[in-house]
Amino acid sequence: MKSKKQLTNLEMWNIISKQYIGTKEIQIIGCLGRSSSQKLRRDIEFELKDWLLPKNQVPTESVLKKLNIDAKKIYTKARMERELK
């Protein structure tokens, strides 16, 4: 089994700053497998079935809520990382 690389806050911010994300990005930010991330994406698509969404992508905000990730905290830590470099 391959170990997963720990993301820096700056890398995480680059992903979550997009308006829509797909299965691959959900896998990365949630440290999930492929089938778990696809299930999460489909669950969100079902909840937002009345919305017009890009193919195989969901709003990043919805993913962050489901995964209980605080975007403001990530942004603050990413800024501090950028200043240290």
MODELLER restraints for C-alpha pairs under 7 A, 6 or more apart:
rsr = mdl.restraints
at = mdl.atoms
rsr.add(forms.Gaussian(group=physical.xy_distance, feature=features.Distance(at['CA:9:A'], at['CA:74:A']), mean=5.78, stdev=0.5))
rsr.add(forms.Gaussian(group=physical.xy_distance, feature=features.Distance(at['CA:9:A'], at['CA:77:A']), mean=6.11, stdev=0.5))
rsr.add(forms.Gaussian(group=physical.xy_distance, feature=features.Distance(at['CA:9:A'], at['CA:78:A']), mean=4.85, stdev=0.5))
rsr.add(forms.Gaussian(group=physical.xy_distance, feature=features.Distance(at['CA:10:A'], at['CA:78:A']), mean=4.42, stdev=0.5))
rsr.add(forms.Gaussian(group=physical.xy_distance, feature=features.Distance(at['CA:10:A'], at['CA:81:A']), mean=6.81, stdev=0.5))
rsr.add(forms.Gaussian(group=physical.xy_distance, feature=features.Distance(at['CA:12:A'], at['CA:29:A']), mean=6.58, stdev=0.5))
rsr.add(forms.Gaussian(group=physical.xy_distance, feature=features.Distance(at['CA:13:A'], at['CA:74:A']), mean=6.35, stdev=0.5))
rsr.add(forms.Gaussian(group=physical.xy_distance, feature=features.Distance(at['CA:13:A'], at['CA:75:A']), mean=6.22, stdev=0.5))
rsr.add(forms.Gaussian(group=physical.xy_distance, feature=features.Distance(at['CA:13:A'], at['CA:78:A']), mean=6.71, stdev=0.5))
rsr.add(forms.Gaussian(group=physical.xy_distance, feature=features.Distance(at['CA:15:A'], at['CA:25:A']), mean=6.88, stdev=0.5))
rsr.add(forms.Gaussian(group=physical.xy_distance, feature=features.Distance(at['CA:16:A'], at['CA:60:A']), mean=6.31, stdev=0.5))
rsr.add(forms.Gaussian(group=physical.xy_distance, feature=features.Distance(at['CA:18:A'], at['CA:60:A']), mean=6.86, stdev=0.5))
rsr.add(forms.Gaussian(group=physical.xy_distance, feature=features.Distance(at['CA:19:A'], at['CA:59:A']), mean=5.92, stdev=0.5))
rsr.add(forms.Gaussian(group=physical.xy_distance, feature=features.Distance(at['CA:19:A'], at['CA:60:A']), mean=5.72, stdev=0.5))
rsr.add(forms.Gaussian(group=physical.xy_distance, feature=features.Distance(at['CA:20:A'], at['CA:57:A']), mean=5.83, stdev=0.5))
rsr.add(forms.Gaussian(group=physical.xy_distance, feature=features.Distance(at['CA:20:A'], at['CA:58:A']), mean=5.26, stdev=0.5))
rsr.add(forms.Gaussian(group=physical.xy_distance, feature=features.Distance(at['CA:20:A'], at['CA:59:A']), mean=4.44, stdev=0.5))
rsr.add(forms.Gaussian(group=physical.xy_distance, feature=features.Distance(at['CA:20:A'], at['CA:60:A']), mean=5.13, stdev=0.5))
rsr.add(forms.Gaussian(group=physical.xy_distance, feature=features.Distance(at['CA:21:A'], at['CA:57:A']), mean=5.22, stdev=0.5))
rsr.add(forms.Gaussian(group=physical.xy_distance, feature=features.Distance(at['CA:21:A'], at['CA:58:A']), mean=5.70, stdev=0.5))
rsr.add(forms.Gaussian(group=physical.xy_distance, feature=features.Distance(at['CA:21:A'], at['CA:59:A']), mean=6.45, stdev=0.5))
rsr.add(forms.Gaussian(group=physical.xy_distance, feature=features.Distance(at['CA:21:A'], at['CA:60:A']), mean=5.77, stdev=0.5))
rsr.add(forms.Gaussian(group=physical.xy_distance, feature=features.Distance(at['CA:22:A'], at['CA:56:A']), mean=5.98, stdev=0.5))
rsr.add(forms.Gaussian(group=physical.xy_distance, feature=features.Distance(at['CA:22:A'], at['CA:57:A']), mean=4.42, stdev=0.5))
rsr.add(forms.Gaussian(group=physical.xy_distance, feature=features.Distance(at['CA:22:A'], at['CA:58:A']), mean=6.49, stdev=0.5))
rsr.add(forms.Gaussian(group=physical.xy_distance, feature=features.Distance(at['CA:23:A'], at['CA:37:A']), mean=5.66, stdev=0.5))
rsr.add(forms.Gaussian(group=physical.xy_distance, feature=features.Distance(at['CA:23:A'], at['CA:38:A']), mean=5.72, stdev=0.5))
rsr.add(forms.Gaussian(group=physical.xy_distance, feature=features.Distance(at['CA:23:A'], at['CA:41:A']), mean=6.63, stdev=0.5))
rsr.add(forms.Gaussian(group=physical.xy_distance, feature=features.Distance(at['CA:26:A'], at['CA:37:A']), mean=5.77, stdev=0.5))
rsr.add(forms.Gaussian(group=physical.xy_distance, feature=features.Distance(at['CA:27:A'], at['CA:33:A']), mean=5.99, stdev=0.5))
rsr.add(forms.Gaussian(group=physical.xy_distance, feature=features.Distance(at['CA:27:A'], at['CA:34:A']), mean=6.44, stdev=0.5))
rsr.add(forms.Gaussian(group=physical.xy_distance, feature=features.Distance(at['CA:27:A'], at['CA:37:A']), mean=5.54, stdev=0.5))
rsr.add(forms.Gaussian(group=physical.xy_distance, feature=features.Distance(at['CA:30:A'], at['CA:67:A']), mean=6.77, stdev=0.5))
rsr.add(forms.Gaussian(group=physical.xy_distance, feature=features.Distance(at['CA:41:A'], at['CA:58:A']), mean=6.62, stdev=0.5))
rsr.add(forms.Gaussian(group=physical.xy_distance, feature=features.Distance(at['CA:44:A'], at['CA:58:A']), mean=6.92, stdev=0.5))
rsr.add(forms.Gaussian(group=physical.xy_distance, feature=features.Distance(at['CA:45:A'], at['CA:58:A']), mean=6.61, stdev=0.5))
